Amino acid sequence: MHPPETRFGAEIEIPAAVRAIAAGRPLTPIWRNVLGGLTYRVGDGYFVKFAPKGTGLPLAREAERLAWVRQYTPVPEVVSTGADETGVWLQTRAIDGWSAVDERWSKEEAVTAIAEGLKQLHHAVPVKECPFDWGVESRLAKSPRDLSDAHQIHRDLGIDEAWRRAENPPPVDRLVVCQGDPCAPNTLLGADGTWIAHVDMASLGVADRWADLAVASWSLGWNYGPGWEDLFFRTYGVEPDQERIAYYRLLWDLGS
């Protein structure tokens, strides 16, 4: 994978476990998420995610899902996982592609690839064989009941009203194996500008397809500006379902 050129500060010390995995190969810092998780490129062939102790980032869960789903759809190959007193890590083999938010792509190319990638994922991975759940009940059980980082439309509801709505989901449209974090950066494109793989699969599991579609379409505005949802839904091959879109965006904002 060739990620967008995102860097975090050189003042962050490279974890000893990451240095050991690199074994003298060049280390390039790629991403630091809001919880403190770190991602590095190792040489040209690998990536390492590191979750410092206390962050709670589910790298072991992601490794398990990647190993299972790889038999059905393109995702990074798990090379190694581990943990010590400082944190947890996950090493994967790089995929020869670029994130959908890389500046090399036109917005139309990126949006089309994101929709096509989810369509292929939802059709390729068998629901009956999937051992992982991302359904409403399991997500609500893990929700922190917090709207502090939510979109303004949800913060204005208040937590009690938001929770009341979350506990009354619409009927399931179609069960699929969902990506679980379908925001634009987690789709990879090949050199020809078409979808080739997904990354960041820690929440992969069986759910209504709108759990993915609602958030993926929402993220287009965050990454490309307004006006791209029509192309997304047209490419996927479905009419926008406003009730399910609203519900699953609220569920996402509840942190579950």
C-alpha positions in Angstrom: 0.0 0.0 0.0 1.2 3.5 -0.8 -0.6 5.7 1.8 -1.3 9.4 1.6 1.7 11.4 2.8 0.6 11.9 6.3 3.2 12.3 9.0 3.3 12.6 12.8 5.9 14.4 14.7 9.5 13.2 15.0 9.2 13.9 18.8 7.3 10.7 19.2 9.7 7.9 20.2 9.6 4.8 18.0 8.4 1.9 20.1 11.1 -0.8 20.8 8.8 -3.5 19.3 8.5 -1.5 16.0 12.3 -1.1 15.9 12.8 -4.8 16.4 10.4 -5.6 13.6 12.1 -3.2 11.3 15.5 -4.9 12.0 17.4 -2.0 10.4 15.1 -1.4 7.5 13.8 2.2 6.9 10.9 3.2 9.1 8.5 5.8 7.8 5.8 7.3 10.1 2.4 7.2 8.4 -0.4 7.9 10.8 -1.2 8.7 14.4 -4.8 8.3 15.3 -6.7 10.3 18.0 -6.2 7.5 20.6 -2.4 7.4 20.1 -2.2 4.4 17.8 0.8 4.6 15.5 1.3 3.2 12.0 4.7 2.8 10.3 5.8 1.7 6.9 8.8 -0.7 7.1 10.9 -0.6 4.1 8.8 -1.1 1.0 7.1 -4.4 2.0 5.4 -4.1 5.3 3.3 -2.0 7.7 3.2 -2.1 11.4 0.5 -0.8 13.7 1.3 -0.2 17.3 -1.2 0.5 20.1 0.4 1.8 23.2 -0.8 0.2 26.5 -4.0 1.8 27.7 -5.3 2.9 24.3 -7.6 -0.1 23.9 -7.1 -0.3 20.2 -8.2 -3.7 19.0 -5.3 -4.9 17.0 -5.6 -8.5 18.0 -9.3 -8.4 16.9 -8.3 -6.9 13.6 -5.6 -9.6 13.0 -8.2 -12.3 13.6 -10.7 -10.7 11.1 -8.0 -10.1 8.5 -6.9 -13.7 8.6 -10.4 -15.0 8.2 -11.7 -12.7 5.5 -8.6 -12.8 3.3 -9.9 -16.1 1.9 -12.8 -14.2 0.3 -11.7 -10.7 -0.5 -8.4 -8.7 -0.8 -7.1 -7.4 2.5 -3.6 -7.1 4.0 -1.9 -10.4 4.9 -1.1 -10.7 8.6 2.6 -11.4 9.1 2.9 -11.2 12.9 1.2 -10.0 16.0 2.5 -9.5 19.5 2.3 -7.6 22.8 4.6 -6.6 25.7 4.4 -4.3 28.7 4.3 -1.2 26.4 1.6 -2.2 23.9 0.3 -4.4 21.1 1.4 -4.6 17.5 0.2 -5.9 14.2 2.5 -6.4 11.2 1.0 -6.8 7.7 2.4 -7.2 4.2 2.0 -4.1 2.1 -0.5 -4.1 -0.8 0.6 -2.4 -4.0 -2.0 0.3 -4.0 -2.9 3.8 -2.8 -5.6 5.0 -0.4 -8.7 6.5 -1.9 -7.8 9.9 -0.3 -4.5 10.1 -2.1 -4.2 13.2 -4.1 -3.4 11.3 -7.3 -7.1 10.3 -7.7 -9.9 12.5 -9.1 -12.8 12.7 -6.7 -14.9 10.8 -9.2 -12.4 7.9 -9.5 -12.2 7.7 -5.7 -15.9 7.7 -5.0 -16.6 5.2 -7.7 -13.9 2.9 -6.3 -15.2 3.1 -2.8 -18.7 2.2 -3.9 -17.5 -0.6 -6.1 -15.2 -2.0 -3.4 -18.1 -2.2 -0.9 -20.3 -3.8 -3.5 -17.8 -6.5 -4.2 -17.1 -7.1 -0.5 -20.8 -7.4 0.3 -21.3 -9.9 -2.5 -18.1 -11.9 -2.1 -18.0 -12.7 1.7 -20.4 -15.4 2.8 -22.7 -14.4 5.7 -23.3 -17.9 7.0 -19.6 -18.7 7.4 -18.8 -15.4 9.1 -18.0 -15.8 12.8 -18.1 -12.1 13.5 -21.0 -9.9 14.4 -21.4 -6.1 13.8 -25.2 -6.0 14.3 -27.2 -3.4 16.2 -27.6 -5.4 19.5 -23.9 -6.1 19.9 -22.9 -2.5 19.0 -25.3 -1.0 21.5 -24.0 -3.3 24.2 -20.5 -1.7 23.6 -21.7 1.9 23.2 -20.2 4.4 25.6 -23.4 6.5 25.5 -21.4 9.6 24.6 -22.0 12.2 22.0 -19.1 14.5 22.8 -17.4 13.8 19.4 -20.6 13.4 17.4 -21.8 15.5 14.5 -23.8 18.6 15.5 -27.1 17.1 14.3 -26.7 14.3 16.9 -25.2 16.4 19.7 -28.3 18.6 19.5 -30.5 15.6 20.2 -29.2 15.0 23.6 -28.0 11.6 24.8 -31.4 10.4 26.0 -33.2 11.1 22.8 -30.2 9.7 20.7 -30.3 6.5 22.8 -34.1 6.2 22.4 -33.7 6.3 18.6 -30.8 3.9 18.6 -32.8 1.3 20.5 -35.5 1.4 17.8 -33.6 0.3 14.6 -35.3 -0.1 11.2 -35.9 -3.6 10.0 -32.8 -5.2 8.4 -32.7 -4.7 4.6 -30.0 -7.2 3.7 -27.5 -8.9 5.9 -23.9 -8.9 4.5 -20.4 -9.0 6.0 -19.7 -5.4 6.5 -16.3 -3.7 6.4 -17.0 -2.1 9.8 -15.0 1.1 9.2 -15.9 2.1 5.6 -14.6 5.6 5.7 -12.9 6.7 2.5 -9.2 6.2 3.6 -9.8 2.5 4.1 -10.3 1.7 0.4 -7.2 1.0 -1.7 -7.0 1.7 -5.4 -4.6 0.2 -7.9 -2.6 2.0 -10.5 -5.6 2.0 -12.9 -7.8 3.8 -10.3 -10.0 0.9 -9.5 -10.7 -0.8 -6.1 -8.2 -3.5 -5.1 -8.5 -4.0 -1.3 -9.8 -2.8 2.0 -7.8 -2.1 5.2 -8.6 -1.4 8.9 -11.0 -4.3 9.4 -11.2 -4.5 13.3 -15.0 -4.2 13.2 -15.7 -6.5 10.3 -18.8 -8.5 10.9 -22.4 -9.4 9.8 -24.8 -6.5 9.8 -27.3 -4.8 7.6 -25.5 -3.4 4.5 -26.7 0.1 5.4 -24.4 0.0 8.4 -21.6 0.3 5.9 -23.4 2.3 3.2 -24.6 5.1 5.6 -21.1 5.8 7.0 -19.2 5.3 3.7 -21.5 7.8 1.9 -21.2 10.2 4.9 -17.4 10.1 4.8 -17.4 11.3 1.2 -18.3 14.8 2.4 -15.5 14.8 5.0 -12.9 13.8 2.4 -14.1 15.2 -0.9 -16.7 17.9 -0.1 -20.5 17.8 -0.8 -22.2 16.3 -3.8 -20.8 12.8 -4.1 -23.5 10.6 -2.5 -25.5 10.2 -5.7 -22.6 8.8 -7.6 -21.8 6.5 -4.7 -25.3 5.0 -4.4 -25.6 4.8 -8.2 -22.4 2.9 -8.5 -23.3 0.5 -5.7 -26.6 0.0 -7.3 -29.1 1.0 -4.6 -31.5 3.9 -4.0 -30.7 5.9 -0.9 -32.7 4.7 2.1 -33.0 7.9 4.2 -34.4 6.1 7.3 -31.6 3.6 7.4 -29.0 6.1 6.5 -30.1 8.4 9.4 -30.2 5.5 11.8 -26.8 4.0 11.1 -25.1 7.4 11.1 -26.5 8.0 14.6 -25.3 4.6 15.7 -21.8 5.4 14.4 -21.8 8.7 16.2 -22.7 6.9 19.5 -19.3 5.3 19.2 -20.5 1.8 18.7 
